[in-house]
Amino acid sequence: MTEYRPARPLFWWTVGILLSLAALILLERGGLLLLGAVALCAAGLFLPRTRTVALLAGTAVLAGGAALAFWELSAAPVWALAGQEHPFQGLVLSVEELDGAARYQLYGETPALEGRRILLPVVSFQEELLQPGQEVEGVVAFSRPVDREGRHWLHSQDFLLEGEGVLTPSVNGLSSTARGRVLGLRVAMLQALDRALPAPAAGLARALLLSDDSAVEPELLAAMRRCGTAHLLVVSGYHVSLLLGGLTAVFRRLRSPMWVQLLWGGVVLLGFGALVGFTPSVVRALVMGGACLLAQAVGREQDSLTALALAAALLLLGNPYRLLSWSFLLSFVSTLSVLLFTQPILGWMTARARAARRPIPVLVQGVAGTVGVSVAAAVLTFPVQAVMFGWLPLLSPLANLLVAPLVPVLFFGGAAAAFLGLAGTAVPGWLSGICQLAAWLMDGSSRLMASLRGASLPVNDWWMVGWLFGAAAVLLAARAARFSARQARWLVLLAVPLLVGSGLSGLDHNRSIALVAQSDCGNLVASRGGKGAVVLDRMEDPDRLEELVLLLDRQNVRQVELLVCLPGAGAEYIAEACRLLEPQAVLLPRGRENRDGLRLPDSVWTGTPEESRVQLLGGLVCPAQVEEEYLVLEIGGGKVLKLFAGYGIIKDKSPLREVNAAATPVGSLVAMDGSLRPVTLVDGSQRIWIPVE
């Protein structure tokens, strides 16, 4: 009897690890899952036809369980520090400026852990801003995540705990360790790019080369997110493929032997990963790039699915909670989608061209390839984006067609400018001009695509179900070697009603609870009866507010009841917004307490996060504050409601649950268990009305 051997065993073994971790982490049924794994292994020993499948499934589940158990055991001593204060000394890996504070990612040690080094995010309210690569010390108060979801989110970012404290530079200054030297080189390259290239080329080159978008204009970032090209600013497989392509061209020019190509290719890939940081997308790209080099060295054809599975297995076995990371999901799902759907889509395009019996120009082939890859990536990525962002960039294939060809110009041009700057050599004018032209074209194309009507579509979780069914049907139809053409058509036809129905359901759902309308300078997050609530984005240019005024006119919003100003908005920008929108109430960020410059009538209430109390329409009066891109409402009992400024989705964070305000009776609130509980109306002198019905 022939034994069944599944193709790509490493791929399916990784799928088993992923499913086992999902069950262990999300369902918390670890004991039953491990018993099932043992049963599968035992069955495989006695049933020859299922032996390979059983062993793959069983060992995958056992590997996932062992990885999670090892993570929990190693994390236990760190969790014991929660709620305590301890001295901490470490290296600054990254800095994120907040409103009146800074969030540092540190890598260091505390005496309480006896020399063990950990990653630790620390919020500090000191005035002096520390720099990456600097050694710091101080007393840190370790905090405990408020709930299970908060703990899971923290672990998915490779952190065990977070802290707060005052940090001071240590006497060593810049670290002399290997990691410190790499960070010092990264900072030097960022500074060299700022000196060598003008804006916006410098900011875009920093993002493409070193995955640092802090110098990219907020308006441009918002436009690229809206049109679906922001992924190009995050170092991933596309950037690594450019790097490998450049290396291959150099090696071929020098006629280097294969072992030299493999050695130097590995060194360059590891160095590039150290410079940009070993995030899930970077690790995936590096592992797949290394597999490509190794396949060339041994003269074998590369199996991309196996390389993708190897990268996923390494990341998940190192930290099982990465499964809950949006960065991990987007990176691997988009790559898997490209691998599965690119060939069927390009094959269909080629077949249509051959049917016309006309030669295909090279330019048309390039355009078709770019569009085909963008469409293929969107097939499985759209459901993740629907859950993560609450909207879909419908014009992303066209936007990527315009923007993606400009990335190599800025990537290699920025690299040349950075190395010339490090060497102290002036950047030639022609190189600076080429980079600036590419940056202008990328900027203009992104803003143009984002400004088009229908560039993005608000959706909800039902889209994910419908889109996945449709994707599965299309994949089966495209690869249906064993299906007749008639059967393949039936598969597609069966998926269309489900996809359309779920899409319409998503539109109706989002009109009631999510984003009403958005612009580059602000979002209308709720509206009813000509009244609305507006969240103002972090902008400095008051002239951009005319776009928001036109948006409110199109939505028939005649009165703005609440204007929420996010940290980072300039004083003149807030003042002009108050003049144009004439809000009844304004929630100001910290540092903007003085309302004298806003030229508001005395009847308009203004508040800051320290004194603000917000009343949900027909609901509860509770303290409120502006936190990053959220309006945070503390509703008591350890529960927090967050109004996400970007998309207006109200969520209950204990656990993270979407609150369907349209189905919630007035005076009720969705509890942790999903049930409706009455809320007593509280009267007060300072009330802000947020229409959420």
N, C-alpha and C positions, 0 to 999 in steps of 0.2 A: 504494500500500500504506500503510495507516494505521500511524503510528508509535506504539508503546506508551509511554504516559506514566504512571508509577506515581503513585498518590495520595500526598500528603504527602512530597514528595521530601526535605525537610530531615530528616524523621523517619528515613527509610531511609538517608540519607547518614550520620546520626549512628550508626545501628546498624552501618553499615560501619566507621566509625571505631572503635567499641567492639570489634568482632570483630578488626579489624586490630591494635589495641593488645593485646588478649588474646593473640593469636598472637605478636606481637613480644616481649612481656614474659615470658609464661609458657612459650611453646614455643621462643623464641629462634631463629626461622627467618626473620629479617628479610629476607635476600637473596632467598630463594625467594618470599616474599610480595610484595616490590616487583616482581620479575619478572612475577609473576602479574597485578599491577595494570597494568603496562605492556601485557601481552598482552590484558587485558580492554579497555583503552582502544583498542588497535589493532583489536581485533575489532569494537568499537563503531563505528569509522569506516567499516567496509565492510559491516556487517550492519544495515540500517535498523531492523528490528524490535527489535533488542536494543541500539540505540545509547544510549538514555537510561539503561537499566539498567547497561550497561557503563561509561558515563561516571560514573554515580553511584558504582558500586562501585570503579572505578579511582581516582577522585579522593579517595574516602573513605580508601582504603588509603594513598595517597600522603600525604594530610593527616596520618593517624595516624603514619606513618613519619617524616615531617618534624617533627612535634611531639616525638616521642621523641628524634630526633637532636638537635634544638635543646636539649632538656632536658639531654641527656648532655653536650653541648658547654659549655653554660653552667654545669653542675655540676662540670666537671673541675677548675677552679681551687680550688673549695671542698674537693673530695675530697683535693686535694694537701696540705691542712693536717692530715689525720688523723695522730694520733700526735705532734703538736707542741703546744707551748704558745705562746699569743699573747695580747697585751692585747686586751680587748674592751670596747666601750662601747656601751650601748644602752638601750632602753626596756623596762620590764617590762610585758608584755601580760597575763599570767595567772600565778597562783601555785597550786601544789598541795602541800599539806603532807604530808610523808611521816613515817615513824617516825625521829625524830632528824635530819631533813633537810628540804629543800624543793626542789621542781622548778619552775624558772621558765621561762616561755616569753619569750624576749627577741627584740627586733627592733633590730638595730644593726649596727655595722661594726667591722672590725679593720684595722690598717694593712697586714697581709699581703694584703688583697684590694683595696687602693688605692681606698678609698671606697665599695666596693660593700656594700650593706646586705643582710643575710640574716636569716631566722628561725632561732633556735638555742635548743633546750631545754638548760638548764644545771642540774645538780644541785649544790646547795651545802649544806654541813654547818654553816654558821654559826648562831649562836643567834638573831641579830636577823632577824626576818621582814620582808622587803621587801614593798611594796604595788604593785598595778597602777598604771601611770601614772608611776612613779618612774624617774628616770634613774640608772643604775648603771654601775660600771666595775670591772674586775678582770682578772686573768690566768686564762685558761681553757685547760684541757687538752682538746684536741679528740680524741674517741675515734672508732674505726672500728667499724662494725657487724660482728658476729662472723661472719655468714654472709650468703648471698644473700637468704634470707627476711627476716633482720633488716634488711637494706638496703632491701628492697622495702617493708617495713612502715614504716620511717622516712620514706621518700619519699612514701608514701601520706598521711602526716600533714603534707605540705608542708615537711619538714625534709630537709636534705642531710646534716648531721652532728649529733651531740650532744656535749656537753662536761661538764666538772666543774671547779669552782673556787670561790673565795671572792669574793663580790661585795660592794661597798660603795657606798653612795649617793654620787652625784657632787654637786658643789657647786651644780648647777642645781636640785636637788630635783625637783619636778614639771616635766615637760617642757612647754615653751611651744609645741611644734609642734602641728599640727592633730590628729595622732593622739594626742598626749599630752592635749590638751584633751578629746577624746572619751572617753579612758579616765578622766580626772578626773571627767567628768560621770557616767560609769557607776558609779564608786566612790561618788560623792555620792548617786546614786539608790539604790544598795544600802543605804547608811547611812540614808537617809531612810525607806526601807521598814522597816528594823529599828526605827526610832524610832516610826513611825506605827502599825504593826500588831503585834498580839501573835502569839506562836507558836500554831499552826502556819501562820497566814495569811501571816506575813511570809516564811517560807521558801518556801512555794508561790508567792507572788506574785513573788519574786525569780527563781524558775525559769521561770515563765510569761512574764514580761516581758523578762528579761535572760539567760535560759538559764543561770542559776547555781543549781545544786541543792546547793551546799555547806551551806546552812542547813536543808535538809530532813532530817528524822530518818532515820537509816539503816534503822530498822524499816519506816518508811513506803515508802522507796525500794525495799526488798526486796519488800514486798507489792505495789507497783505493777508491778514487773518480773514477778512471779509471775502476776499476773492480766492482764497485757498492756496496762496503761494508762500505763506509764512514758514512752511516746513523747509524751504530752501535756505533759511537763515540758521537752521540747526544742523550742526555737523552730523552727517549720517552716511549711508551707503553711497549716495551720489558723489559726495565730496571725496570719499575714500577711492571710489572708482576713478575720479579725475586724477587723484594722486598716483594710483597704480598705473593709469594710462600714461602719465608723464614719465614715470620711472621706466616703464617698458620701452617708451620711445628713446629715452636716453641710453638704456642698455643695448638696444638694437643698434643704435648709432655707434656705440663703442664696441659692438660685437663681443660683449662680455659672456663668459661661460655661464651655464645655468646655476651653478652653485654660488657664483657671485651675485646673480640676480636674486636668488632665494635669500642669501645672507643679508644683503643690503636692503632688500625689500622688507624683510622682517624688522630690521633695525629702524627703518624709516616709519613703518606702521606703528611700532611700539612708541617711538618718539612722538609721533603725531598724536597718538592716544593720550600720552602723558601731558602734552601741551593743552589739549582741549578738555581733558577730564574723561574718565572711563564711565560715562553714562551708558544706559542700556543700548541706545542707538549707536553709540560709538563702538562699544564692545561687539555688538552684532556685526557692524560693518568691518571691524578689524578681523574678527574670526573668519568671516566669509572671504575677506581679502586674502588672509593668510592661507585659507584652504585653496583659493584660486592659484596662488603662487606655488603651493605644494603640489597641486595637480599638474601644473605645467612642468615642475621639476621632475616628477616621476613619469611623465608622459601619459597621464590618464585624463579622461574627460571629467570635468568638475560636475558634481551633483549639488546644485544649489539648495535643494530642499534639505539634504543631509547636512550641509554646512549651516543652514539656518537653524536646524534642530540642534546641532552641536552648540551653537551660541546660546540658544534658549536654555538648554540643559545646564550649561556652565553657570549662567546667571541665576537660574532658579535654585540649583543645588547650593549655590553660595549664599543666597538670601531668598527663601521661599516667598516672602511678602512682596517681592518685586512683581509678582503676578497681579497685584492690586495697583500697580503704578501705571498711570496713563501714558507715561513716556515709554514704558515697556510694551504696552498693548499697541499703541499707535505705530511704534517702530516695527514690531514683528508682524502685526496684522497687515500693514501696508506692503511690507516685503513679500509676505505670503500671497497677498492678492496679486502683486505684480508677477510672481512666479507662476501662479495658477492661471491667470486670465490673459496675460499679454499675448501668448502664442495663439490662443483661439481668436482673439480680437484681430490681431494682425493677419492671421490666416483668412479670416472672413473678408478683411479689406483687400487682401491680395486676390482672393477668389473673385471678388466683384470686379477688380481691375482686369483680370484675365478674361472674364466673361465679356468685357467690352472690347477685347482684342486690340488694346492700344498699349504702346510702350509707356512705362511709368518713369517720369523724369526723376532724377536724383533728389531734387528739392522736394518733390511731392513725397518721395519715400521717407525723407527725413521728417517732414511735417506729420505724415501718417504715423511714423514711429513714436514721435513725441506725444501726439494725441492718444495713440493706443496705450502707451504706458500710463498716462494720466488717467484714462478711463479705467484701465485695469486696476490701478491702485485705489481708485474710488469705490470699486465694487464692494470690498470688505471694510474699507476705512470709513465709509459714510455711516454705517451703523454705530461705530465707536464715536465718531464725531457727534452724532445725534444725541447720544447719552452724555458725552463729555461737555459739549458746548451748547446744545439746544438748538442748533441751526446747521444747515448744510450749505457749503459754497458751490452753488450750481454751475458757476462759470469757471470752476477750477481747471478743467482741461484746456479751455481757451486761454486762460490767464497763464498757465504753465507754459503753453506754446510760445507766449510772448516773452516771459521772464526767464525760463530755464536756459535758453541759449546764451544769456548774458552772464550766467554764473561762472563758467570757465574763464571768461575775460577778467572778472574781478578776483577770482580765486588765484589764478597764476599771476596776474598783475599785482594784486595785493601782496602775494608772497615775495615777489621780486622787490617791491617797494620796502617791505619790512626788513629783508636781509640787507638791502642797500643802506637802509637807515641804521641798522645795527653795526654795519661796517663803517659808518660815518661818511658815506658817499652820498652826494646829492642825487636825488631821483631825477632822471631825464624828463624834460617837459613833455615829450611825446608819450611817455609811459603814464605820467600823471593825467594827461589829456584823455588817453584811451580809457583809463579807469573812471574818470569823471563822466565821460560820455556814456559808458555802460551803466553807471549809477543813475544818471539822469533818465535814461531809457527805462531802467527797472523801476525807478520811482514813478515816472509818468504812466507807465503801463499798469502798474498796480493800482494807482489812484483812479485811473480811467476805468478799469474793470470793476473796481469797488463801487464806483459812483453809478454804475448802470442799474437800472431798476431790475429787481429779481436776481441780483448777484448772490444773495444768500436767502435761504428759506427757513423760517422757524419750524422746528419739528419736535416730536417727543419720542418716547421710548418705543411706541408702537411701530415707528418707522424701522427700527432695528429688526424686529421680527419679520416684517414684510420684506424688507430688503434682503435679509439673509435667505429667505425662501426663494426669492427671485434670483439671487446670485447662485444658489445651489442648482436651480432649474437651468439657468443659462450655462453653467459649467457642465452639467450632465448632457445638455443638448449639444454643446460644442465639442465635447469629447466622447460623444455617444457612438463609438465604433461598433458597439453591439446593438445599438438601437437603429431602427429605421428612421428615415426622415419624417415620416408621419408621427412616430412616437415622440421624436424630439420636439416637433411643433406642439404636440399636446402638452409636453412638460412646460414649455414657455407660456402657452395659453392659460394653463392652470395657475401659474405664478402671477400673471398680470392682475387679475381681480384682487388678489390678496395684497399685492403691492399698492395698487391704487386705493383700495379701501383703507388700508392702514395709513396711507399718506393723508387722505381726507380727514381721518380721525385725528391725526396729529395736528393738522391745521386748526380744527375746531378746538382742540384741547389747548393749544397755545394761545389762541385768541383770548382765552379766559384767564390763564394764569401766568403766561410767560411774556416774553418781549412783545410789545405792541409795534414799535418801530425803532429804528436805530439810525444814527448818523455818525460821522467821524468825531464830532465834538460833544455828543450827548445822546442819551437814550430815553425814550418814553417807555417807562416800565409798567405803567398801569393807566387806564383811562376809563371814564364812565360819565355819561351825560354831559360831555363837553368839558369835563374836569380831568386833570391828569397829574401824575407825579413824574418828575424828570430827574435823571442822574447826570451830572455834568462831568465829562471826562477830564483827564489831566492835560490841559492845553494852556498855551500862553497867548495865542493870537486872537484878540477879540473879533477880528473880521470874520473868523470862521463860524461865528454864532448865527449868521444869517441862514446858514444851511439848517440849523436846528429850528429856527423860526418857521421856515418853509415846511419842514417836516410836521410841525405841530398844526400848521394850517391844513395840510393834506389830511391829517387825522381828525380834523374838526375839533381840536382842543382849544377852547376859548379862555380857559382859566387854569393856570398852574397852581395847584394847591401846595405842593411841596417841591423844593429844589434842593437836592442833595449834592454837595460839592465835595469831590474826592480830594484827598491830600495830593498836592503837587499842582493844583490849579492856581494860576497867578491871581494877584489881587485885582488887577485891572480886568482880567478875564471874568472873575466872579462879579465885579461891579457892573460890567457891561451886560452879563447874563441877567442880573437882577433888573437892570433898566429895561431890557427888551422883553423879558418874560413876565415881569411884575408878579412874582410869586407871593402867596399868602404867608408862607413859612419857608425859612431857609435853615438848613442844617449845615453849619460850617465846620471844616476840619480844625484840628488843633493848630494854633498859631494864627488864626484868622478871627480872634474873638472881637476885635474892634470893628464895629459896624459903621463907624463914621464915614469911611471911604466908600461905602456901598450905596449911599444916597437913597436909602429906603424910607418910606413913610413910617411914622411911629406905630401904625397899626400892624405892620408886618413883624412877626415874631422871628427872632434868630436865636439859635442855640448852638452849643458846642457839645462834643461827645460827653463831657463831664456833667452837663446839666440837662441834657435832652431827655425828654420822655415822649414816646411815640404811641399814638393810639391807632390800632388797626380799626378799620371801618366796622362799626358794630361789634368791636372786640375788646381788646385788652390794652390798658395803658401800661407801658413798661419802659425801663431805661433803654437808651439807644446810643450807638456810637458808630463812627465810620472807621472801618478796619480794612485797610487795603482797598479792594474793589467791592466790599460788602457793606451793607447797612445792617448792623448786628442788633437784634432785639433780644434782650434778656427777659424771658418770660417766666422765670422762676422754676423751682424744682430741678435745677441743674440742666434745664433745657434752653436752647438758643435757636431763634429763627434767624436765618440769614437771607437778606434780599440781595442777590447777586446783581451788581450794577450793570454788568455787561449784557445780561440776558434776562434779568427780571424774574428769575425762577425762585420761588420761595421754598426753602427746604427746612426740614426739621433735622437737626444734626445728631439726634440721639434716639434711634439711629438715623443715618442720612436717608431721608424719605421725602419724596415730593408731596407737597401739600396741595391738593386739588381744591383751590379756593372756590371754584365755581360750584362744586358739589358740597361745600361746607355751609350749613345754615348760619345765618347771622347770629353772633353771640356764642359761637362754638369754636373749638380749636381741636386740631387733630393731635391726639395723644401719642405717646411712644409706641403703643401697641396698635395704632391705626384706628382706634375707636374715637368717637366724637364725645367731647366733654364740654359742658356748659362753662362759659366765661362770664363773670359778673362785670357789667359795665361800670367803669370807674370814671367819675367826672374830675376834671382838673383844669387849672387855669392855663397851663401850657400844653396844648394838644396839637399834634400834627396829624392830619388825616391822610392816610395812604389808601387810595381805592384799590382793593384787591379782590373785590367781588367779581 
